[in-house]
Structures are given as C-alpha cells and as structure tokens.
C-alpha cells in the first residue's frame, strides 16, 4: 500500500480486464478477414492500440502503487490510443456487416476531427468522448453481428457486458469511490464485464468459422 491507498496487487489485477478486452477486440478486429484481409489487419492493429492504451494506464497504476511515482503521460495516453484503435475495429466490423469493404474515409475524417478538437481545446475530452462512443459502438455492432449469425446467447452476453461497463459510470461518481473496498468492487465489475465481452466475441467468431467450414464441405 502507498500513500495513494492503491495496493500493488490491485494494480497488477488491472492488467486482467485490459488483456481480456484486447483479446476480444483482436477477434472482432479480424471479423472482416474473409472479405478484405487488409481491413482485418487494420482492425487487429486497432485492437492492439486499444490494448496498449489499457496497458499504459495499468502500468501507470503499477508504478504509482509500487514506486509512488506519478507518470501522467502513461495515464493520458489511454484515450488517444483507445479512440484510434476503436475506429479501426469499427471499420472492420462495418465491413463484416456490409459484406464488402466499407469506405475508410469517414473513419479518417472522425480521427482528424478528434485530433483537431484535442489540439484546439488543449484537452483530452475529444479523445475521451470518441473512445467511449467507439468502444460502446463496437459492442453494439458485435451484438448485431451475433444476431445476424443467430448466436442469440452471444447477443445477450454483449448486452450484459455493455451494462456492466456502463455501470462503471455511477460507481466512479459514488461518494465511496476512493475507498479500497469500493475500488475492488469497481475493478471486479470491470473484469467480469470484459470476460463476458470476450466470451460473446468468441461465440460470434466461432459461429462464423463453423459456417465457413460447412460451406467448404462438398455436398
């Protein structure tokens, strides 16, 4: 425990939801591989960027708790990386849902607008909004993809995961947020939500793989 009241074990556990989410985004980012391998590669790069943002923030927590050193640039890199990565994953999901390569330029325009807004306002608020909306939209499109593939259990899990992540907002604004017990509760909700998200993604991707295998088998 350090003077900030954030134990090392909690900082280490923070890597768990980060890695669970990154794996889920990686699988979804490759959803378009049967349509356009370049888009799928971009989607997977996006997943890595999201993961790097989460790892940076988890590392900030670990250094703060273990060495009592505050490196704000690690924490501040979360939302720019997450926003950029989310746009790439969304492009892949859009392509998968359309059944053809989706245009790239709307996503590029959004990225430029977010970067321009951040520079103009000297604030991370535009990337924060873009990252939040982007990650939420990924879950929604993931559920739509699962529905199209008739994996209704995955649809339910996408919804449950999204509800769990949304629940983090009131938890963070709760008066007891800064207590150790409440932070463990918040982190537990986040870990479970990301695990549910990953299972939903895996079920969705598995259904697509099975369908492709059945098509390849001669009658």
C-alpha positions as CSV (number, residue, x, y, z in Angstrom):
1,X,0.0,0.0,0.0
2,X,1.3,3.5,-0.8
3,X,0.2,7.0,0.3
4,X,-2.3,7.0,-2.6
5,X,-4.1,4.0,-1.0
6,X,-3.7,1.9,-4.1
7,X,-2.2,-1.5,-3.4
8,X,0.2,-3.2,-5.8
9,X,-2.0,-6.3,-6.1
10,X,-4.9,-4.2,-7.3
11,X,-2.6,-2.5,-9.9
12,X,-1.5,-6.0,-11.1
13,X,-5.1,-7.2,-11.4
14,X,-5.9,-4.2,-13.5
15,X,-4.0,-5.8,-16.4
16,X,-6.5,-8.7,-16.4
17,X,-9.6,-6.8,-17.8
18,X,-7.2,-4.9,-20.2
19,X,-5.9,-8.1,-21.7
20,X,-9.4,-9.7,-21.8
21,X,-10.7,-6.7,-23.7
22,X,-7.7,-6.6,-26.1
23,X,-8.3,-10.3,-27.0
24,X,-11.9,-9.6,-27.6
25,X,-11.1,-6.6,-29.8
26,X,-8.5,-8.7,-31.7
27,X,-11.0,-11.3,-32.5
28,X,-13.6,-8.8,-33.6
29,X,-11.0,-6.8,-35.5
30,X,-10.3,-9.8,-37.7
31,X,-14.0,-10.3,-38.4
32,X,-13.6,-9.0,-42.0
33,X,-10.8,-11.4,-42.9
34,X,-13.0,-13.3,-45.4
35,X,-14.0,-10.1,-47.1
36,X,-10.8,-8.0,-47.1
37,X,-7.7,-9.1,-45.3
38,X,-6.3,-5.6,-45.3
39,X,-9.3,-4.3,-43.4
40,X,-9.0,-7.2,-40.9
41,X,-5.3,-6.4,-40.4
42,X,-6.3,-2.8,-39.7
43,X,-8.9,-4.0,-37.3
44,X,-6.3,-6.1,-35.4
45,X,-3.9,-3.2,-35.3
46,X,-6.8,-1.2,-33.8
47,X,-7.2,-3.9,-31.1
48,X,-3.5,-3.7,-30.3
49,X,-3.8,0.1,-30.0
50,X,-6.7,-0.2,-27.6
51,X,-4.7,-2.8,-25.6
52,X,-1.7,-0.6,-25.5
53,X,-3.8,2.2,-24.1
54,X,-5.1,0.0,-21.4
55,X,-1.6,-1.4,-20.6
56,X,-0.2,2.1,-20.4
57,X,-2.8,3.1,-17.8
58,X,-2.4,-0.2,-15.9
59,X,1.4,0.4,-15.9
60,X,0.8,4.0,-14.6
61,X,-1.2,2.4,-11.7
62,X,1.5,-0.1,-11.0
63,X,4.4,2.4,-10.9
64,X,2.3,4.7,-8.8
65,X,1.5,2.0,-6.3
66,X,4.8,0.2,-6.2
67,X,7.3,3.2,-6.5
68,X,5.0,6.1,-5.7
69,X,6.0,7.7,-9.0
70,X,3.4,9.6,-11.0
71,X,3.9,9.4,-14.7
72,X,0.8,11.2,-16.1
73,X,1.7,10.7,-19.7
74,X,1.0,7.0,-19.3
75,X,-2.5,7.6,-18.0
76,X,-3.1,10.3,-20.6
77,X,-2.2,8.0,-23.5
78,X,-5.2,5.8,-22.8
79,X,-8.0,7.7,-24.6
80,X,-6.0,8.8,-27.7
81,X,-4.9,5.2,-28.3
82,X,-8.3,3.8,-27.5
83,X,-10.1,6.2,-29.8
84,X,-7.8,5.5,-32.7
85,X,-8.0,1.7,-32.2
86,X,-11.8,1.8,-31.8
87,X,-12.1,3.5,-35.2
88,X,-10.0,0.7,-36.9
89,X,-12.0,-2.1,-35.2
90,X,-15.3,-0.4,-36.2
91,X,-14.1,-0.2,-39.8
92,X,-13.5,-4.0,-39.8
93,X,-16.9,-4.6,-38.1
94,X,-18.6,-2.3,-40.6
95,X,-17.0,-4.3,-43.5
96,X,-18.1,-7.6,-42.0
97,X,-21.7,-6.4,-41.6
98,X,-21.9,-4.9,-45.1
99,X,-20.3,-8.0,-46.7
100,X,-18.0,-5.8,-48.7
101,X,-15.1,-3.3,-48.0
102,X,-16.6,-0.3,-46.1
103,X,-15.2,3.1,-47.1
104,X,-12.3,4.2,-44.9
105,X,-12.6,7.9,-45.3
106,X,-15.4,8.5,-42.8
107,X,-13.3,6.9,-40.1
108,X,-10.3,9.0,-41.2
109,X,-12.4,12.2,-41.0
110,X,-13.5,11.3,-37.5
111,X,-9.9,10.7,-36.4
112,X,-8.8,14.1,-37.8
113,X,-11.7,15.8,-36.2
114,X,-10.9,14.3,-32.8
115,X,-7.2,15.1,-33.1
116,X,-8.1,18.7,-34.2
117,X,-10.5,19.1,-31.3
118,X,-7.9,17.9,-28.8
119,X,-5.3,20.3,-30.2
120,X,-7.8,23.2,-30.4
121,X,-9.1,22.8,-26.8
122,X,-5.8,21.6,-25.3
123,X,-7.9,18.8,-23.8
124,X,-8.3,15.0,-23.8
125,X,-12.0,15.4,-23.8
126,X,-12.5,14.8,-27.5
127,X,-10.5,11.5,-27.5
128,X,-12.3,10.5,-24.3
129,X,-15.7,11.0,-26.0
130,X,-14.5,9.3,-29.2
131,X,-13.1,6.3,-27.2
132,X,-16.2,5.9,-25.1
133,X,-18.6,6.1,-28.0
134,X,-16.3,3.9,-30.1
135,X,-16.0,1.1,-27.7
136,X,-19.7,1.2,-26.9
137,X,-20.5,1.1,-30.7
138,X,-18.2,-1.9,-31.0
139,X,-20.3,-3.9,-28.6
140,X,-23.5,-2.8,-30.3
141,X,-22.1,-3.9,-33.8
142,X,-20.8,-7.0,-32.2
143,X,-24.2,-7.9,-31.0
144,X,-25.6,-7.1,-34.4
145,X,-23.1,-9.5,-36.0
146,X,-24.0,-12.2,-33.5
147,X,-27.7,-11.7,-34.2
148,X,-27.1,-12.0,-37.9
149,X,-25.3,-15.2,-37.3
150,X,-28.1,-16.3,-35.0
151,X,-25.9,-16.6,-31.9
152,X,-28.5,-15.3,-29.6
153,X,-26.6,-16.3,-26.4
154,X,-23.7,-14.0,-27.6
155,X,-26.2,-11.2,-28.2
156,X,-27.3,-11.5,-24.6
157,X,-23.7,-11.5,-23.4
158,X,-22.9,-8.4,-25.4
159,X,-25.8,-6.7,-23.7
160,X,-24.7,-7.9,-20.2
161,X,-21.1,-6.8,-20.8
162,X,-22.3,-3.4,-22.0
163,X,-24.5,-2.9,-19.0
164,X,-21.5,-3.9,-16.8
165,X,-19.2,-1.3,-18.4
166,X,-22.0,1.3,-18.3
167,X,-22.4,0.6,-14.5
168,X,-18.8,1.8,-14.1
169,X,-20.0,5.4,-14.6
170,X,-22.2,5.6,-11.4
171,X,-19.6,3.6,-9.5
172,X,-16.9,6.1,-10.3
173,X,-19.1,9.0,-9.2
174,X,-20.1,7.3,-5.9
175,X,-19.1,9.1,-2.7
176,X,-17.3,5.9,-1.6
177,X,-15.3,5.6,-4.8
178,X,-12.0,6.3,-3.1
179,X,-12.3,3.6,-0.5
180,X,-10.3,0.4,-1.1
181,X,-13.4,-1.8,-0.9
182,X,-15.2,0.2,-3.5
183,X,-12.3,0.2,-5.8
184,X,-12.1,-3.5,-5.6
185,X,-15.8,-3.7,-6.4
186,X,-15.3,-1.4,-9.4
187,X,-12.4,-3.4,-10.7
188,X,-14.3,-6.6,-10.2
189,X,-17.2,-5.3,-12.3
190,X,-14.8,-4.3,-15.0
191,X,-13.1,-7.7,-15.1
192,X,-16.3,-9.6,-15.2
193,X,-17.7,-7.3,-17.9
194,X,-14.6,-7.8,-20.1
195,X,-14.7,-11.5,-19.6
196,X,-18.3,-11.6,-20.7
197,X,-17.5,-9.4,-23.7
198,X,-14.7,-11.9,-24.7
199,X,-17.0,-14.9,-24.4
200,X,-19.6,-13.1,-26.6
201,X,-17.0,-12.3,-29.2
202,X,-15.6,-15.9,-29.1
203,X,-19.1,-17.4,-29.6
204,X,-19.7,-15.0,-32.5
205,X,-16.4,-15.7,-34.3
206,X,-16.8,-19.5,-33.7
207,X,-20.2,-19.4,-35.4
208,X,-18.7,-17.7,-38.4
209,X,-15.9,-20.3,-38.6
210,X,-18.3,-23.2,-38.4
211,X,-20.5,-21.7,-41.1
212,X,-17.4,-21.2,-43.4
213,X,-16.4,-24.8,-42.8
214,X,-19.9,-26.1,-43.7
215,X,-19.8,-24.2,-46.9
216,X,-16.4,-25.6,-47.9
217,X,-17.6,-29.2,-47.3
218,X,-18.8,-30.7,-50.6
219,X,-22.4,-32.0,-50.7
